Amino acid sequence: NCANLTPVRSPEPNLMNTNLASSSLPDLEKAVNQQINQYRASKNLPPLSVDPRITQQARIHSQNMASGKVKFSHEGFEGRVKAISIPYQSVAENVAYNMGYSDPVRNAVEGWIKSEGHRKNIEGQFNLTGIGIAKNAKGEYYFTQIFVLSR
């Protein structure tokens, strides 16, 4: 539902197209966080706070997958966790990709919620998150969400 999206802060908003696929990637990242936190609230779980250090690593991984530099996977997860440099008790990661959806965010989030392993991460005992989305020339969206329980 578009009503919950943060207003776009671009200098010339594109009023002709309300299709979410035309939103900027940071707006889509915010939408993922909102949908994940809405889901967590429905399970009486506290919201996750976005940390820019985690977001940076999630974005790099999504960009690497989108460009074909790494295959669609959790490859390099340990390196991302190290690079975040937040003392943590536990960490987890969800990745997704899709194309051709008018609402790629909802498609990815719903896919995660329907999958037991991904849902376990979403419902996990974490307090911080970072979300990175990249889109390649073929129109594929790559999503990485990293979950952290800080010490």
PyMOL commands that set and color helices and strands:
alter all, ss='L'
color gray80, all
select helices_A, chain A and resi 2-4+20-22+25-42+52-67+77-84+104-114+116-122
alter helices_A, ss='H'
color red, helices_A
select strands_A, chain A and resi 49-50+88-98+128-135+141-150
alter strands_A, ss='S'
color yellow, strands_A
deselect
rebuild
show_as cartoon
